[in-house]
Amino acid sequence: MEIISCHTARNCSIVNFRGVNDLNRHKFELPLRRKVSFYNAIGSCFRLDRLRLSRLYQCQSSRTMCSLDSYENVDDSSVVSENYETYVPKVEIPSLPDKEDGDNAALISSCFWEWKPKLNVHYEKSGSENSKDSPAVLFLPGFGVGSFHFEKQLRDLGCDYRVWALDFVGQGMSLPFQDPTFRFRDGNEDVLDNGEIRFWGFGDETEIWAKELVFSVDLWRDQVRCFIEEVIQEPVYLVGNSLGGFVAIYFAACHPELVKGVTLLNATPFWGFLPNPRKSPKLSKLFPWSGTFPLPSTVRILIKLLWEKISDPRTIAEILKQVYADYSTKGDEVFSRIVKTTQHPAAAASFASIIFAPKGQLSFDESLTRCRMNNTPICLMYGKEDPWVRPVWGLQVKRKVPEAPYYEISPAGHCPHDEVPEVSSFAP
């Protein structure tokens, strides 16, 4: 187990509870970059990325300093003093390239893929010009965000890998571009001054293309499968944050032939409340509505009240301040992108469909068990200051998959890939 502690804004330490030699022995490691070794005073060997080291002298922006230390025979749950910097070597991690760093940053392309009628999937990609031998990596976002949340990784990893980031249907820029319902009765309660309907999905009947449409984890699992088969066209390394982590491990359990490895970033360990109709057909019949369109009248009233609150920019800002350890420097762009998404006429009904959608056919634990049976490599990475998915959840996963490397980053909250992208990219 490794703990990465950022003692200052740009200073961190890595503690390897199992010994330094374990740090780069994991079979999950992407098999692309050439390695260079160096030794500390006690002879332990570390392996660093030659390409990343070369970029240390190219990037002119700030650096992150890391110290690596080894502790033998220390239990994962133990508390270790952080006062050990007197004898450990320092590792300089370059900051990831930003938008203006054209020479060192991969170009990001914004694309749409027509998956189903009226459902165009938005995704971003980089590194498509790289060799076919370079690994394919697919990032899956959390609830309420989209592919934009991984643009730092796209700019960095796209220099060497072929990288994609996906917007789940019903989120981000993959919301329906047409109202999934139509209206028999005229009404002005949901009509804006310009004549446009404020809330899509609140009509009287479902459009043919939206029959049985529910924004559920089963739908997202199928979306990922089709995207890999039709767009990427080869097995991938999956990286998922929060909800994206749940979908990643669920997908890997169902389609191991399309997955080379999974990295979970503060993955939510559960999703959905209503029973799955395939897994529990009799029980699911007790619930008359489970996320389809149009929304029932009683649900519309509830969602309108709830949506007014959660789509308020002040509420969004408050939530981000909770989940980001340092919102002041990391959250502004995320905030603006989320606010823009909430202004889409399909956003409220899509939110309702997601909240009331049934569970997946497999639970998180069942997916983990299947992945372990299939020998799917798993890497665990958790921000220590996450108020929602606390590291205790990651440690529970670690106990169930003891061979998986576990990294705990501090200070970092629910989105370590966005808060400390250089550390989260370096650690595995």
Salt bridges, closest charged atoms under 4 A:
ASP22 OD1 - ARG25 NH1 3.72
GLU29 OE2 - LYS35 NZ 3.36
ASP49 OD2 - ARG33 NE 3.34
GLU82 OE1 - HIS7 ND1 3.39
GLU85 OE2 - HIS7 NE2 3.63
GLU85 OE1 - LYS90 NZ 2.92
GLU92 OE2 - ARG63 NE 3.74
GLU151 OE2 - ARG337 NH2 3.89
ASP156 OD2 - ARG52 NH1 3.29
ASP156 OD1 - ARG55 NH1 2.93
ASP160 OD2 - ARG33 NH2 2.64
ASP160 OD2 - ARG55 NH2 2.68
ASP167 OD2 - HIS122 ND1 3.27
ASP190 OD2 - ARG183 NH1 3.97
ASP190 OD1 - LYS304 NZ 2.90
ASP204 OD1 - ARG185 NH2 2.58
ASP218 OD1 - ARG221 NH1 3.76
ASP222 OD1 - ARG221 NE 3.21
GLU229 OE1 - ARG225 NH1 3.14
GLU234 OE2 - ARG162 NH1 2.79
GLU257 OE2 - HIS255 ND1 3.57
GLU308 OE2 - ARG198 NH2 2.36
ASP312 OD2 - ARG314 NH2 2.79
GLU333 OE2 - LYS99 NZ 3.29
GLU333 OE2 - ARG337 NH1 3.71
ASP365 OD1 - LYS400 NZ 2.71
GLU366 OE1 - LYS279 NZ 3.11
ASP386 OD2 - HIS414 ND1 2.47
GLU403 OE2 - ARG372 NE 3.26
ASP418 OD2 - HIS149 NE2 3.71
ASP418 OD1 - LYS152 NZ 3.02
GLU422 OE1 - ARG10 NH2 3.43
